Amino acid sequence: MKRLCRRLAVAVAVLVWLGALVYLLVLSRRGLPELGTGAGGGGGGGGVAGETAFNQMSDAEWEDMLEGFDERGYLSARRWKPGDDPYTLYAFNQRESERIPSNRALRDTRHYRCTTLHYDSDLPPTSIIITFHNEARSTLLRTIRSVLNRTPVHLIHEIILVDDFSDDESDCQLLTKLPKVKCLRNSKREGLIRSRVRGADAARAGVLTFLDSHCEVNKDWLPPLLQRIKQFGGMASSETPRPSIRQGVRVVPPDSSVSVEEVLLALIESGVFIRDSFVQVSPLSVPSTRITVSGVPPFIPDELLANELRRNTRRTAEVWMDDFSLFYYSARPAARGKSYGDIRGRVELRKKLKCKSFKWYLDNVYPELKVPDDSDSQSGVIKQRQNCLELRRLEGQELPVLTLAPCIGTEGVPSSNQEWVYTHGQQIRQQQHCLSLSTTFPASQVLLMPCNMADGKQRWQKSGTHLEHLVSRFCLDSEMALDGMDSSRMLVISPCELSAYTQRWEVPFS
């Protein structure tokens, strides 16, 4: 009897052990499909069964996986310390970012009419690709949590993080403990485009979505884009690559003439971009500063590059904008001091490909862009007796100087450095420099500065025979230019006097 009881007890123990083992295997199969492959920088694996398991999870199970992530431990690295400047590491307030919960509630910012729209239940799932380099952990985590919290589970095929060789590789790897997150790490710095191309190569869904690493998505952010993909194919973007248009969705059919270069440029400018059947390209063929479209220059930002991209926009202006670069420098005078490298190869490539001029682009591609109109501008010399205002360049000085020199040139054809344009913006301009002031006190020197239409110190008007500065209400005066020593000759502003001959000018405008 004792032997029988002993055998029954052993049998029961074996059954309990087998049951526990089966239970553990079921739990592990539920958690492994998407988590195990990412932690080393891999990116494959998972399979259809894993995707099905995730998609069939209840809301409670999904929440349990999210809550199981050790957020406090993840955020403990490089945390802001009292006494440190919170802006030093990331150029934004790190202290406040770390105070904001990763799963905070957001107000629904959609237009009220958007809330009435309905989307198909069988939208295609997408691979979400996020690239980053030394991103603040608090913002990176908040980006991913917002996607997981505000996106229908069945629409997320995977979230691929591409770490562009950050200093701490665990920034990416630890996040693979979140559902559907995978990690790829570059072995060296590759830049935005190469990193996104690598993420696209690794993605398994038919639709790709690219997000910045420091954004938060809101309610129903993804279905409208996927709806366009389902209906029309091609690509949809939350921001069109064309300048000044920042709302709506642009859809381009797959058989359209949109090139890979246009797609990749959109990836640079847009926070969200989706393309079905993403065109495979070599990462080496499209470095981020070398995007070329034969026949059409790259898309230009708002108001002729008034919005400076993170890329070096001066390089774009020098290669593509021809004479219209004047408006770029007027909007961004600080760009003059930025190095833009050797562009001879880009200029030669533009000629070789027989690309159109920037004027053609404005006339044919984006005619609705309003270009500042100088059709009413008047040009000529600004004369005082036998002398004329002259732009003179001095060796060793970046900016030219304004002088008064004997008038030269033939009748009706003035010297190029003595010809001035009076614009509709009330600027007196020669090429890219305008008469300006640094201070508005009496006897302040009149300088030549990069033209900036927003700078009130560059505005002048003719008042009888005088040139009046609109901000100071003083007049252009040549007294010091005529009487001073060579080292101190300069044009200044002085209180306007009708009888002062040094303030009388013959000008080609009224």
PAMARGU-548561 format. One record per residue: x, y negated, z negated of N, C-alpha, C in turn. Coordinates in steps of 0.001 Angstrom, whole numbers, plus 500000, padded with zeros to 6 digits. Layout:
PAMARGU-548561
XYZXYZXYZ;...
end
This chain:
PAMARGU-548561
500834501200500000500000500000500000500870498747500000;501906498794499172502804497638499118503506497424500452;503878498548501119504560498446502404503629497822503453;502326498225503408501366497666504360501190496170504144;501090495767502896500943494325502599502160493547503064;503346494179502862504565493499503283504575493304504800;504131494348505531504099494236506992503092493186507456;501935493155506782500937492137507144501470490721506892;502163490536505797502726489212505490503747488788506532;504601489746506949505591489432507989504899489064509294;503830489836509634503099489551510870502476488166510837;501864487831509690501260486504509556502319485404509681;503476485623509059504552484622509121505028484426510554;505140485560511281505573485459512683504557484691513510;503267484988513283502225484265514028502251482775513714;502407482438512426502476481018512042503679480349512706;504812481074512708506024480507513314505833480293514814;505222481283515490504954481146516922503980480008517202;502972479886516353502011478790516534502667477433516386;503545477318515370504255476054515172505162475737516362;505797476806516885506684476609518029505917476140519251;504772476747519516503930476329520652503483474886520480;503080474555519245502621473186518969503732472171519243;504947472475518788506076471574519026506403471450520500;506300472568521227506555472510522675505545471630523379;504294471701522980503254470860523589503540469386523330;503909469070522086504214467678521763505422467179522543;506454468027522655507659467595523362507383467398524839;506530468270525434506203468098526855505439466812527079;504684466389526071503926465153526190504842463932526153;505922464008525403506787462838525224507970462790526126;508359463902526769509606463938527509509558463472528952;508440463617529688508513463408531121509169462130531534;508836461005530895509379459744531358510495459234530472;510681459781529308511623459213528371513006459805528495;513073461043528781514354461714528718515288461327529827;514778460930530984515635460709532135516292459361532122;515736458427531366516261457075531501517473456797530671;517665457444529580518635457004528628520043457060529092;520419457719530028521791457673530463522014456846531662;521004456167532154521144455435533381520771456275534555;520043457358534343519644458229535420518539457657536229;517398458222536204516290457617536898515428458599537611;515719459859537671514838460799538315514000461514537305;513492462685537682512796463535536740511406463092536453;510769463813535537509409463479535140508416464382535801;508261464265537120507383465139537872505938464744537764;505123465415538606503694465125538655503016465486537354;503456466583536745502840467005535487503015465948534409;504234465351534362504480464312533371503603463102533593;503472462702534851502619461548535161501183461837534768;500719463051535069499348463406534733499133463371533233;500141463868532487500023463860531023499867462449530497;500684461523531004500578460133530564499215459552530935;498779459795532166497544459178532636496320459713531919;496414460935531374495288461533530688495315461275529183;496314460538528724496396460241527299495263459329526880;494780459533525684493760458644525137494401457325524722;493547456330524519494064455026524083494790455147522750;494262456004521865494889456164520544496281456770520676;496423457776521561497725458403521760498721457414522383;498233456621523324499081455602523958499557454599522912;498645454158522055499009453209521007500014453813520035;499844455099519729500781455759518819502196455741519391;502331455982520695503657455975521313504274454579521266;503441453562521503503955452196521459504366451814520045;503530452182519086503825451814517705505014452586517163;505336453723517760506450454521517282507809453960517646;507842452955518491509122452362518881509689451533517732;510982451694517449511627450981516343511986449560516787;510986448694516761511193447332517240512172446567516350;512045446732515056512937446003514147514393446400514382;514632447685514546515996448136514801516519447632516126;515657447605517153516087447138518472516451445652518431;515681444856517710515902443411517681517003442995516710;517525443933515931518531443573514925519866443175515549;520155443635516766521429443306517416521425441856517891;522524441160517658522712439768518106521561438869517658;521034439150516502519932438347515981520429436979515547;519581435993515678519952434632515266520190434601513762;521235433873513362521573433747511945521414432295511518;520852432057510346520687430678509857522015429930509889;521961428713510376523165427901510512523722427883511923;523380428915512725523827428949514117522913428100514991;523463427613516084522656426889517058521793427900517809;520456427822517708519606428845518341519614428795519866;520219427747520451520239427616521907521544428120522536;522512428483521724523844428790522244523863430006523150;523271431112522717523406432374523450522620432408524750;521369431926524724520480432148525859519906430866526458;520333429706525972519865428419526499518370428208526257;517784428937525327516450428634524827516452428948523336;515382428617522660515341428728521204515211430191520794;516342430810520512516348432225520149515592432465518848;515699431548517907515018431710516623513507431815516816;512935430903517620511493430927517838511087432158518637;511921432565519603511596433751520398511505434992519522;512411435088518539512405436259517660511259436220516664;510681435054516448509528434961515550508234435387516238;508214435353517564507001435681518316506879437197518437;505784437789518024505634439250518129505687439699519593;506195440891519812506289441404521176504920441763521741;503947441994520860502607442371521328501577441298520976;502000440069521015501096438980520613499896438887521566;498808438329521059497625438106521876497815436840522700;497356436862523937497436435705524817496037435286525245;495850433986525369494580433483525887494448433861527359;493255434240527756493010434584529155493077433294529986;494118433152530780494360431903531509493806431920532929;493078432965533282492533433032534636491445431989534847;491260431606536098490123430773536464488847431547536145;487807430845535725486611431537535261485989432404536357;486189432024537623485609432822538699486350434148538874;487611434190538444488372435434538564487815436516537651;487208436107536549486702437096535591485494437847536136;484885437356537200483705438017537769484066439019538859;485342439069539248485748439958540333485908441390539834;485669442322540732485824443737540398486762444371541412;487535445347540950488548445984541796488294447483541862;488740448075542941488523449505543143489178450316542029;488587451469541746489114452326540683490263453214541169;490459453307542491491490454191543040492637453402543659;493037452353542983494162451561543481495455452363543390;496398452100544279497645452870544260498502452498543058;499152453461542422500057453136541311501331452491541840;502057451864540951503241451105541371504435451392540467;505610451290541045506855451280540263507199449834539955;507348449511538687507649448146538266509144448058538006;509814447148538702511273447037538643511640445716537983;512431445790536931512854444605536176514374444616536106;515012443591536628516468443493536560516861442443535523;518013442652534894518445441670533891519947441786533663;520502440730533104521898440706532667521976439902531378;522386440544530299522523439875528993521260439103528628;520125439701528865518852439080528491518663439173526985;518030438175526401517700438244524968516782439443524731;517094440225523726516291441425523485514840441085523188;514613439984522506513234439632522154512403439354523403;512959438662524379512192438353525590512058439573526495;513111440384526575513044441590527404511983442548526871;511990442743525558510997443628524961509589443070525141;509433441761524976508105441159525113507585441310526553;508483441227527529508085441442528915507513442841529099;508253443852528606507835445239528808506560445543528025;506487445058526795505291445329525999504062444674526616;504221443499527186503068442854527819502578443671529017;503519444266529772503130445122530895502393446354530398;502928446999529362502307448215528834500958447927528185;500815446770527569499578446435526854498473445951527781;498840445336528917497828444661529740497720445229531150;498178446452531315498094447104532614497413448455532445;496419448781533272495827450119533195496906451187533334;496865452175532462497930453175532388498133453861533728;497040454188534422497152454967535652497767454177536801;497904452843536637498508452030537701500020451903537543;500548452299536386502000452237536159502599453604536450;503263453735537565503963454990537850505222455086536998;505929453983536868507161453939536075507580452490535920;508365452213534920509001450906534741510500451134534807;511133450600535826512561450807536027513308449544535610;514138449662534590515000448566534158516351448726534849;516806447696535511518130447711536142519019446749535365;519941447313534610520867446529533788522072446155534655;522186444878534960523280444417535827524548444201534996;525026445289534421526288445324533679526294444335532512;525279444432531666525231443610530456526347444027529504;526697443144528585527766443430527631527428444629526750;526144444768526388525719445863525511524772446770526286;525244447967526640524426448861527465523215449395526713;523217449312525386522047449786524633520860448836524773;521077447624525275519950446726525547518913447431526400;519390448202527347518511448902528284518158450299527778;519159451039527321518962452453527010517958452677525885;517985451821524877517067452001523753515607451832524168;515380451069525229514007450824525667513391452020526372;514202453011526718513641454211527346512811455020526366;512819454650525105511956455308524130510509454834524241;510299453767525010508937453324525307508388454150526460;507078454358526511506513455202527571506750454623528962;507103455499529889507249455209531314508464454355531653;509323454061530672510468453185530915511708454014531250;512393453647532323513651454265532721514721453186532802;515969453601532735517073452650532736518107453023533788;518494452044534596519631452174535506520645451110535112;521912451472535053522949450505534678523990450422535780;524243449198536242525277448988537250526656449130536620;527601449652537379528969449826536876529769448534536957;529211447508537632529809446181537687528700445202538036;528988443900537917527992442887538256527676442961539748;526395443076540059525965443168541452525101441997541883;524478441301540949523589440203541311522150440674541465;521264439699541619519820439960541616519392440883542753;519791440553543978519265441279545124519776442711545158;521079442900544983521606444261544989520959445101543878;520734444481542727520121445209541617518687445588541950;517963444678542572516579444998542935516525446056544032;517466445990544963517521447026545997517812448386545371;518704448410544374518999449673543701517752450204542986;517023449316542344515789449745541701514780450269542704;514705449614543874513784450068544919514188451438545443;515500451678545555515967452984546024515567454100545053;515572453786543760515281454812542751513795454996542520;512973454052542947511538454103542664510868455236543433;509831455811542821509136456930543434507725456577543881;507201455453543464505853455071543888505890454449545278;504737454441545930504654453862547261504572452356547252;504304451762546092504207450308545958505228449867544921;505959448835545228506972448314544317506536446958543786;506744446744542504506451445463541867507713444973541176;508115443738541459509319443171540860508914442083539864;509445442195538655509165441206537612510466440609537103;510394439363536651511505438776535917511599439445534546;512754439303533926512972439952532629512545439069531464;511986437904531726511581437003530648510222436397530991;509236437267531173507884436791531463506894437624530654;505664437159530586504586437922529976503425437967530959;502936439150531240501791439265532134500523439121531316;499462438701531985498197438488531296497158439479531811;495964439357531350494906440303531674494647440360533177;494496441557533690494194441785535116495222441136536032;496478441191535667497505440595536518497807441465537730;497679442778537585498106443687538648497006444098539625;495787444400539191494768444871540137494544443978541351;494522442632541222494305441833542439495384442056543501;496626442243543068497706442460544027497583443831544681;497300444840543869497157446189544416495937446291545320;494910445525545012493717445516545870494073445035547273;494922443993547356495333443500548680496159444550549413;497017445234548664497835446276549281496942447372549853;495951447764549081495062448833549536494267448406550760;493807447167550759492950446707551840493721446443553128;494884445801552991495576445322554180496927445980554413;497492446646553397498862447129553532499816445955553508;501083446211553786502060445125553846502505444691552483;502567443387552268503071442906550994502150441843550448;502147441714549145501380440670548478502269440036547443;502133438745547252502984438057546292502150437099545484;502461436993544189501762436013543359502173434608543737;503315434470544405503773433180544896504208433365546332;503646432575547214504069432679548597505463432132548750;506299432705549639507639432179549833507659430774550418;506554430304550990506560428966551572506537427930550464;507184426804550666507301425815549599505997425112549314;505882424603548101504789423765547645503471424502547483;503384425763547885502152426518547714502401427524546607;501834427303545456502156428112544285500952428917543794;499865428975544542498711429720544073498234430640545179;497460431644544804496911432546545790497842433691546106;497403434551546974498159435728547357498325435725548863;499536435913549309499830435981550735499994437437551125;499295437872552165499351439255552602499875439296554024;500859440133554261501446440285555585501308441740556007;500653442034557114500494443424557549501843444068557811;501941445416557700503223446095557882503807445910559265;502954445711560282503468445591561637503751444143562023;503758443244561043504025441843561361505519441640561570;505873440412561910507271440106562210508074439734560978;507522439925559783508247439595558563509484440479558463;510629439862558272511877440599558249512287440926556823;513258441814556709513788442176555394514331440950554687;514981440050555449515564438867554828514481438000554189;513334437875554876512244437090554302511722437766553034;511628439080553068511170439814551896512108439577550726;513409439700550968514371439567549885514434438137549381;514244437161550273514204435782549803513005435578548891;511883436198549242510718436110548371511012436719547016;511833437764546991512183438383545712512955437418544841;513768436566545466514523435589544698513577434572544078;512617434066544863511820432936544423510608433346543600;510069434543543836508821434912543205509053435678541918;508219435422540919508291436216539717507723437606539939;506700437706540780506080438987541061506040439171542561;506430440338543023506422440592544456506132442054544683;505256442341545609504901443723545889505028443971547379;505623445097547738505657445464549139505449446970549260;504520447367550103504302448781550362505304449249551404;505771450479551263506757451038552195507947450110552329;508575449798551214509700448866551170510794449293552142;511243448359552945512248448661553953513582448966553282;514201450080553622515476450448553038516598449672553722;517418449002552943518539448250553495519762448515552633;520910448342553238522140448492552470522309447302551546;522598447530550268522801446394549360523928445485549825;524884446029550571526010445216551011525627444246552118;524489444493552760524138443664553910523364442424553528;522911442329552269522089441186551888522522440588550561;523771440131550428524129439420549199523260438189549046;523023437785547802521977436807547533522254435441548143;523503435083548366523763433768548934523926433818550443;523598434977551060523784435097552498522542435676553150;521453434970553025520202435411553612519974434610554880;519865435279556000519781434599557281518620435143558079;517832434281558657516730434691559503516937434057560862;517180434858561875517395434313563208516101433696563716;516161432437564059514976431739564554514301430907563493;514407431296562239513760430548561162514728430400560011;515020429193559574515883429038558404515209429607557167;515968429851556098515349430329554856514291429357554371;513304429875553641512277429006553095512898428020552124;512425426800552145513007425732551349512048425398550212;512555425099549021511679424829547881510870423553548027;510097423251546972509150422147547009509792420825547403;509018420027548145509431418698548593510873418686549081;511141419507550082512486419568550661513544419767549588;513406420842548887514393421253547883514413420353546661;513268419751546344513241418954545121513307419850543891;512813421066544010512950422026542913514216422817543121;515134422727542188516404423430542338516258424856541870;516556425792542753516533427185542382517746427495541532;517733428698540963518907429121540213520096429320541145;519821429526542427520912429653543391521471428266543722;522600428230544375523224426963544726522523426380545936;521588425456545700520777424920546786521561423980547690;522655423438547187523438422565548053524000423354549242;524350424588549007524852425440550087523779425614551166;522554425843550727521445425969551673521248424693552467;521296423551551774521095422278552450522178422024553492;523419422319553147524526422054554065524468422954555301;523986424180555127523962425110556252522742424884557138;521590424607556524520336424684557263519631423368557548;519811422352556727518885421222556781519275420119557748;520428420211558347520839419223559360520719417808558772;520167416892559539520063415503559078519083415347557917;518222416342557724517240416248556642517869416471555268;519138416837555227519801417001553933519809415697553143;519645414580553838519578413285553167518478413282552105;517328413881552426516215413893551484516513414805550301;517251415873550563517656416760549474518549416014548488;519566415319548998520474414600548103519783413426547423;518784412880548080518027411806547447517240412344546256;516712413553546400515948414154545303516848414756544241;518048415217544646518966415873543722520362415265543830;520534414029543402521858413408543539522943414144542767;522577414825541686523577415547540896524184416712541678;523499417135542731524013418263543515525307417919544231;525581416637544417526795416254545131528046416721544405;527959416844543118529133417255542368529304418762542277;528383419514542876528451420963542780529245421554543940;530103422497543622530847423192544661529922424168545379;530044424247546684529210425187547425530039426131548287;531354426118548098532197427108548763532394426846550242;532959427825550904533261427732552329532036428189553118;531444427295553894530222427635554641530483427785556132;531749427747556536532029427822557972531506429121558582;531619430215557855531119431483558365529615431475558536;528909430811557596527444430733557694527023429861558867;527728428758559056527401427854560163527648428553561499;528763429273561591529063429998562828528031431085563090;527603431777562029526593432809562199525280432205562676;524935431048562147523711430379562597523789430058564087;524952429606564536525115429316565962525066430591566784;525715431636566298525764432901567034524374433489567210;523555433391566172522196433930566234521223432993566946;521721431796567300520899430799567999519653430462567186;519884430238565913518768429901565034518258428501565331;516992428300565059516357427019565347516851425936564385;516594424697564768516961423564563919515970423426562782;516361422649561778515445422436560664514236421620561104;514407420751562065513269419988562601512260420935563241;512762421941563956511855422929564550511087423657563454;511775423972562374511114424645561253509988423784560690;510259422494560496509235421600559954508076421434560920;508365421378562217507322421151563217506460422388563453;507071423574563370506375424783563793506012425737562664;506838425812561644506597426763560567505837426122559418;506188424894559093505578424251557935505235422796558243;504372422583559238504055421208559629503315420418558554;502671421133557596501932420419556555502829419829555476;504122420172555490505035419574554525505257418105554882;505006417238553943505134415810554197506591415384554038;507169414931555104508546414446555085508504412939554895;509319412377554017509340410920553852509492410218555185;508627409259555426508558408595556723509389407318556710;510445407302557522511267406108557654511052405439559009;509879405725559597509641405153560923509545403635560884;509200403107559699509102401654559595510392401038559067;511448401826558954512723401307558467513355400405559513;514076399415559004514782398490559895516262398544559557;517085398430560574518520398557560346519272397423561029;520473397187560540521338396157561088522342395713560036;523041394627560307524036394137559361523391393189558369;523971393122557181523568392145556169524707391135556101;524426389919556572525482388977556925525421387722556061;526617387205555749526742385919555073527838385139555785;527407384195556621528328383480557512529070384470558400;530418384482558343531153385389559229531452386728558580;530945386940557350531225388178556620529990389077556554;530228390375556420529143391356556350529374392312555176;528266392817554635528383393872553632528966395115554294;529890395766553587530591396901554185530742398021553169;530558399242553616530855400419552804532297400812553078;533076400901552020534495401211552179534867402381551264;535570403325551842536027404476551065537478404277550652;537764404512549364539104404351548832539676405719548477;540947405868548726541602407135548462541561407454546964;541206408687546663541160409117545276539843408845544584;538887408172545257537585407887544658536507408682545379;535653409322544619534589410130545220533527409263545857;533142408173545166532098407307545690532713406131546438;532077405689547522532561404499548227532263403243547420;532850402121547843532615400836547167531970399872548149;531261398910547590530608397877548386531497396643548424;531806396178549601532664395001549747532037394030550729;532634392849550790532266391842551783533483391649552682;533325391923553970534457391903554900534042391212556188;535014390728556968534683390093558245533850391034559118;532814390480559735531951391290560585532736391785561803;532571393060562126533227393642563291532176394360564123;532567394767565307531616395413566199531222394466567320;530667395029568365530264394237569521528852393708569337;528440392852570235527115392236570172526029393310570201;525207393357569151524113394315569098524516395714568689;525824395965568584526296397289568164527244397095566980;526713397049565775527561396792564612528447397995564290;529472397753563516530307398844563024529476399755562133;529764401042562195528937402003561466528986401773559958;530114401292559433530188401088557981529670399712557555;529134398958558529528505397678558191527019397662558562;526516398797559017525097398878559383524306399475558229;523239398793557860522431399191556718520991399428557136;520332400331556417518924400645556678518101400227555469;517012399507555735516075399156554668514880400089554805;514671400940553790513681402007553905512324401585553350;511342402457553621510003402198553088510007402227551565;510987402884550968511100402932549514511861401761548933;512123400743549767512794399500549376514246399747548953;514853400718549572516272400970549353517079400378550499;518282399915550170519236399474551194520278400574551279;520259401287552399520960402563552471521918402599553645;523024403272553446523920403634554543524262405104554364;523845405920555321523975407375555244523327407862553946;524100408370553020523505408955551819523721408097550583;524163406859550759524434405982549614523562404735549688;523137404289548519522250403125548419522825402104547447;522483400817547695522861399760546773522160400010545443;522935400025544367522370400377543078523095399636541966;522591399790540749523197399178539567523281400209538459;524300400060537625524349400891536421523748400142535240;523886398818535226523254397970534211522586396802534921;521684396137534225520929395038534843521213393696534175;522406393547533599522785392269533006523318391333534088;523306390033533863523916389120534827525388389476535045;525841389373536273527209389685536689527489391186536724;526442392014536641526637393461536792527029393766538230;527987394671538403528470394999539736527438395821540499;527303395495541788526440396275542671527261397458543190;526747398654542970527468399876543296526821400588544476;527542401525545015526977402441546005526843403801545342;525610404250545205525323405510544534524536406416545467;524564407731545233523728408629546033522272408192545969;521636408123547109520255407651547160519339408554546359;518486407913545578517519408639544754516238407815544735;515224408304545424513989407532545557513288407308544230;513628408094543215513001407922541904513722406897541038;514843406379541503515646405443540713515226404011541035;514586403356540056514138401977540272515275400990540454;516479401336539990517612400418540128518120400337541571;517537401111542464517937401068543860516922400330544735;516015399613544106514952398936544871515254397445544993;515161396949546236515446395564546569514354395011547487;514230393692547500513313393063548447513880391726548905;513498391336550121513909390032550636513004388959550057;513598387928549523512845386799548974513404385519549588;512833385094550691513377383970551447514707384388552066;515761383670551708517095384035552196517870384865551180;517208385240550109517864385985549041517465387465549079;518334388298548490518029389712548271517823389915546776;516579390143546394516229390216544983516158391670544527;516804391946543398516740393266542784515457393354541974;514617394351542260513262394352541719513213394577540213;514115395366539653514062395648538219514569394471537401;515714393926537782516321392849536992515792391465537359;515242391355538578514797390071539129515962389105539350;517191389632539419518355388840539796518625389040541281;519526388227541830519782388255543265521210388701543573;521390389285544737522705389710545203523578388481545420;524780388510544825525641387328544819527053387728545238;527660386933546118529007387236546624530092386367546006;529754385597544982530718384633544435532019385312544011;531938386425543305533154387093542838533879387780543998;533144388191545000533785388830546151534588387825546965;534152386582546950534850385549547728535999384927546959;535818384746545648536795383983544877537755384838544059;537403386124543844538210386940542953539490387423543599;540341388009542760541542388653543251541142389936543990;542064390504544773541767391719545521541260392825544607;541845392937543408541488394025542492540127393822541839;539572392597541904538323392327541203537224391827542127;537448391867543438536405391423544359535247392410544374;534071391907544113532907392795544080531646391968544234;530597392641544675529270392050544742528585392250543398;527872391224542941527219391295541641525783390802541777;525045390866540678523732390232540608523838389027539678;523151387976540014523149386746539211521742386178539205;521434385338538217520126384680538234519909383957539563;518765384128540147518492383599541484518495382071541467;519246381483542411519290380023542567519127379706544052;518129378903544364517860378585545766519020377868546427;519762377078545649520840376274546238522166377022546333;522252378225545764523528378947545740523780379596547106;524814379106547832525069379647549171525587381080549100;526174381453547931526683382831547794525547383849547631;524308383356547524523164384267547417522307384265548684;522773383562549716521994383496550965522518384543551950;521579385297552498521931386404553386521061386410554631;521675386799555720520896387083556936520697388587556968;519438389001556965519141390436556892518256390829558073;518327392095558507517560392538559677516151392994559331;515661392658558148514322393101557770513599391960557098;512296392110557037511475391037556465510890391483555138;
end
